Amino acid sequence: MMNIEAASKYANLIIENIEKVIIGKRDKIELVTAALFAGGHVLLEDMPGTGKTMLAKAFAKSIGADFKRIQFTPDLLPSDLLGVNFYSPKTGDFSFRPGALFANIIIADEINRATPRTQSSLLESMEEKQITIDGKTYILDGPYFVIATQNPIETQGTFPLPEAQLDRFLIKTSLGYPSSAESVGVITRFINNDPLVQLESICDKALLNEIIAIVKTVEVHPDVMKYAVEITEKTRDNSAVALGVSTRGILMLVRCAQALAAVRGVAYVTPEDVKYLIPYVFSHRIVMSGGMRNREESVRDVLNDAIERTPAPTESFKFK
């Protein structure tokens, strides 16, 4: 029977499996696992060659669900992603040919290289888990998980994701460069073999759907909910901020906190879970006022200020 303890067990098996390929990034693998369990999506923004696509592929193989990797380019069309109704002269009828988004796990590589029109074709699938073509709606088989990557340095020929698209991602994170010891470990492990090919599935999509359902039962005390809301509100009353975190952002934060607690084997959310996740869930949802330099640093200052000005609940918030 699926419970929080079983969900945590599978989460750690998935994390350990991915660590056979991605070395020294357990905290980031844990984050992506929590996003998966929360039913959200992940945006990986980092330098080339740091393992973004490798991490996405390792997740897809570990989960054992249907997955597709899409290389986003300027000539990619919305119909390539969504699908198209085509006419068959032989039968005289129209038939629907599904696009690349009809899978459980989607690896959207270099998502910012596609045009805004193509980027927007992801909105419905990521939010409603469905696709509408010529007035007919197709429900996507769960779980549905998008891992998108983008390079923040090379901006020539790219199209920045609009706020509405960014808001569809539960978390945004980066892997960063490995330490010297970790780099040696990568060379040792990959120089003669490809561990990714040898990865085996830890669970199937039916089991994963059970885990996603049980994560929703993780308790969130009203005081912890209020704490999350108060921090969010303080991102809106900062004079340096043009657009603060939305109501969707609050809900995403709490859902991710539930999933993180489940990954760690805890049946309730703590204020520490909320504080830990805020940089990953909120940073891409804040728009700074015009002329602000070093946007990432400025957003970090706004979030730190909001956390510092919000007293965390100190009484017991565990459920009996």
C-alpha positions in Angstrom: 0.0 0.0 0.0 1.4 3.4 -1.0 2.1 5.8 1.9 4.6 8.6 2.7 7.2 6.1 3.8 6.9 4.1 0.5 7.0 7.3 -1.5 10.2 8.4 0.2 11.7 5.0 -0.4 11.0 5.2 -4.2 12.2 8.8 -4.2 15.6 7.8 -2.8 15.9 4.9 -5.2 15.3 7.3 -8.1 17.8 9.8 -6.7 20.5 7.1 -6.1 19.9 5.7 -9.6 20.4 9.2 -11.2 23.5 9.7 -9.1 25.1 6.9 -11.1 25.2 9.4 -14.0 25.1 12.9 -12.3 27.8 13.1 -9.6 27.7 15.4 -6.6 24.4 17.1 -7.3 22.1 15.2 -4.9 20.3 18.3 -3.7 19.4 19.3 -7.2 18.3 15.8 -8.1 16.1 15.8 -4.9 14.6 19.1 -6.1 13.7 17.8 -9.5 12.2 14.6 -7.9 10.1 16.8 -5.6 8.9 18.7 -8.7 7.9 15.5 -10.4 6.0 14.3 -7.3 4.2 17.6 -7.1 3.0 17.3 -10.6 5.0 20.4 -11.8 7.7 21.1 -14.4 11.4 22.1 -14.2 13.5 24.7 -16.0 17.2 24.0 -15.9 19.3 27.1 -16.7 23.0 26.6 -16.9 26.2 26.7 -18.9 26.8 24.2 -21.7 28.2 20.9 -20.7 27.1 20.9 -17.1 24.8 17.9 -17.4 21.3 19.5 -18.0 20.2 17.2 -20.8 22.0 14.2 -19.1 20.0 14.8 -15.9 16.7 15.0 -17.9 17.5 11.8 -19.7 18.5 10.0 -16.5 15.1 11.0 -15.0 13.2 9.7 -18.0 15.0 6.4 -17.8 14.6 6.0 -14.1 10.9 6.6 -14.2 10.3 4.1 -17.0 7.6 6.1 -18.7 7.2 7.2 -22.3 9.5 10.1 -23.1 10.5 12.3 -26.0 13.4 14.6 -26.4 12.6 17.7 -28.5 15.4 19.9 -29.8 13.9 23.4 -29.9 15.0 25.5 -32.9 13.7 28.6 -34.6 12.0 26.5 -37.4 10.2 24.3 -35.0 6.4 24.7 -35.6 3.5 24.4 -33.1 2.1 21.5 -35.1 5.4 19.6 -34.6 4.6 19.7 -30.8 0.8 19.5 -30.8 0.1 17.3 -33.8 -2.0 17.9 -36.9 -5.1 16.7 -38.6 -4.2 15.5 -42.1 -6.4 14.4 -45.0 -6.0 10.9 -46.5 -7.0 10.8 -50.2 -7.2 7.0 -49.8 -9.9 7.0 -47.1 -11.4 10.5 -47.8 -11.2 11.2 -44.0 -9.1 13.4 -41.7 -6.8 11.6 -39.2 -5.0 13.0 -36.2 -1.3 12.6 -36.0 -0.1 13.3 -32.5 2.9 15.6 -32.0 5.9 15.3 -29.8 4.1 16.5 -26.6 2.2 13.2 -26.5 4.4 11.5 -24.0 4.8 11.2 -20.2 8.2 12.8 -19.9 9.2 15.7 -22.2 12.8 16.9 -22.5 12.6 20.4 -24.1 16.2 21.1 -25.0 17.2 24.8 -25.4 13.5 25.9 -25.2 14.4 29.5 -25.7 15.6 28.8 -29.2 12.0 28.3 -30.5 9.8 31.2 -31.5 7.3 32.7 -29.1 4.5 31.1 -31.1 6.0 27.6 -30.7 6.8 28.3 -27.0 3.2 29.2 -26.4 2.0 25.8 -27.7 3.3 24.4 -24.4 1.1 26.5 -22.2 -2.1 24.3 -22.3 -0.3 21.0 -22.0 1.8 22.1 -19.0 -1.1 23.7 -17.1 -4.2 21.6 -18.0 -2.4 18.4 -19.0 -4.4 18.5 -22.3 -4.0 19.6 -25.9 -6.7 21.1 -28.1 -6.5 20.8 -31.9 -9.2 22.1 -34.2 -11.7 22.4 -31.3 -11.1 18.8 -30.1 -9.4 18.3 -26.7 -7.0 15.4 -26.1 -6.3 14.5 -22.5 -2.6 13.6 -21.9 -1.8 10.4 -20.1 -0.3 11.0 -16.6 2.2 11.6 -15.3 3.1 14.6 -17.5 6.5 16.1 -16.7 8.4 18.7 -18.7 12.1 19.3 -18.1 13.3 22.3 -20.2 16.8 23.5 -20.6 18.3 26.8 -21.6 21.7 28.4 -21.8 21.7 31.8 -20.0 24.9 33.0 -21.7 24.4 32.4 -25.4 21.5 34.7 -26.2 22.0 35.3 -30.0 19.1 33.7 -31.9 17.1 33.1 -28.8 13.6 34.2 -27.6 13.3 34.9 -23.9 10.4 33.0 -22.3 7.5 35.3 -21.5 6.3 35.5 -17.9 3.2 33.4 -18.6 5.5 30.6 -19.8 7.9 30.9 -17.0 5.0 30.7 -14.5 4.2 27.2 -15.8 7.5 25.9 -14.4 7.3 24.8 -10.8 11.0 25.3 -10.1 14.0 26.9 -11.9 17.4 25.7 -10.9 21.0 25.1 -12.2 23.6 22.4 -11.7 26.7 24.5 -11.7 30.2 23.3 -12.2 31.4 20.2 -10.2 34.2 20.3 -7.7 37.7 19.0 -8.6 37.0 15.7 -7.0 33.6 15.4 -8.7 35.2 16.2 -12.1 37.7 13.4 -11.6 34.8 11.1 -10.7 33.0 12.1 -13.9 36.0 11.3 -16.1 36.6 8.0 -14.3 33.0 6.9 -14.7 32.5 8.0 -18.3 35.9 7.5 -19.9 35.3 3.9 -21.0 31.6 3.5 -20.4 28.3 5.3 -20.7 26.4 4.8 -17.4 23.3 6.3 -18.8 22.8 3.3 -21.2 23.0 1.0 -18.2 20.4 2.8 -16.1 17.3 0.7 -15.3 13.8 1.9 -14.4 13.0 2.2 -10.7 9.2 2.5 -11.2 6.5 2.6 -13.9 4.0 5.4 -14.6 1.2 3.6 -12.7 3.3 3.5 -9.5 4.3 7.1 -10.1 0.7 8.2 -10.3 0.1 6.5 -6.9 3.1 8.5 -5.4 1.7 11.8 -6.9 -1.7 11.0 -5.3 -0.2 10.2 -1.9 1.9 13.4 -1.9 -1.3 15.4 -1.8 -2.1 14.0 1.6 1.0 15.6 3.2 -0.4 17.8 5.9 0.1 21.6 5.7 -0.8 23.5 9.0 -2.8 26.7 8.5 0.1 28.6 10.2 2.5 27.3 7.6 0.1 28.3 4.8 -0.2 31.8 6.3 3.6 32.0 6.5 3.9 31.2 2.8 1.3 33.8 1.9 2.9 36.5 4.1 6.3 36.0 2.4 4.6 36.1 -1.0 2.8 39.4 -0.2 6.1 41.0 0.8 7.5 40.3 -2.6 4.7 42.6 -4.0 5.2 45.6 -1.6 8.9 46.0 -2.5 9.5 49.3 -4.4 12.2 47.5 -6.5 9.6 45.0 -7.8 7.4 45.6 -10.8 5.5 42.3 -10.5 5.5 40.1 -7.4 4.7 36.4 -7.1 1.2 35.4 -8.2 -1.4 33.4 -6.4 -0.4 30.5 -8.6 3.1 30.9 -7.2 1.9 30.5 -3.6 0.0 27.3 -4.6 3.1 25.9 -6.4 5.3 26.6 -3.4 3.0 24.7 -1.0 2.6 21.8 -3.4 6.3 21.6 -3.8 6.8 21.7 -0.1 4.4 18.8 0.3 6.4 16.8 -2.3 9.8 17.7 -0.7 8.5 16.6 2.7 7.3 13.3 1.1 10.7 12.8 -0.6 12.3 13.2 2.9 9.9 10.8 4.5 8.0 13.4 6.5 4.2 13.6 6.6 3.9 17.3 7.2 5.4 20.6 5.9 7.6 22.7 8.0 8.5 26.4 7.7 12.1 25.3 6.8 10.7 23.4 3.8 9.0 26.7 2.7 12.2 28.8 3.2 14.4 26.2 1.4 12.1 26.2 -1.7 11.4 29.9 -2.1 14.5 30.7 -4.3 13.7 27.8 -6.6 9.9 28.4 -6.8 9.9 32.3 -6.7 13.0 33.6 -8.5 11.6 33.2 -12.0 8.2 34.7 -11.0 9.5 38.1 -10.0 9.8 41.0 -12.5 12.1 43.8 -11.3 11.5 47.4 -12.0 13.0 48.9 -15.1 16.7 49.7 -15.0 17.5 47.2 -12.3 21.0 45.7 -12.9 22.1 42.2 -12.0 18.6 40.9 -12.0 19.4 37.6 -10.3 21.2 39.3 -7.5 18.4 41.8 -7.2 15.7 39.1 -7.0 17.8 37.2 -4.4 17.9 40.4 -2.3 14.1 40.8 -2.6 13.5 37.2 -1.5 15.9 37.4 1.4 14.2 40.6 2.6 10.8 39.0 2.4 11.9 36.0 4.4 13.7 38.2 7.0 10.7 40.4 7.5 8.3 37.4 8.0 8.4 35.7 11.4 8.2 31.9 11.0 5.7 30.1 13.1 7.4 28.7 16.2 4.5 26.7 17.9 4.0 23.0 17.1 2.5 22.5 13.7 2.7 18.8 13.6 -0.6 16.9 13.1 -1.6 14.2 15.5 
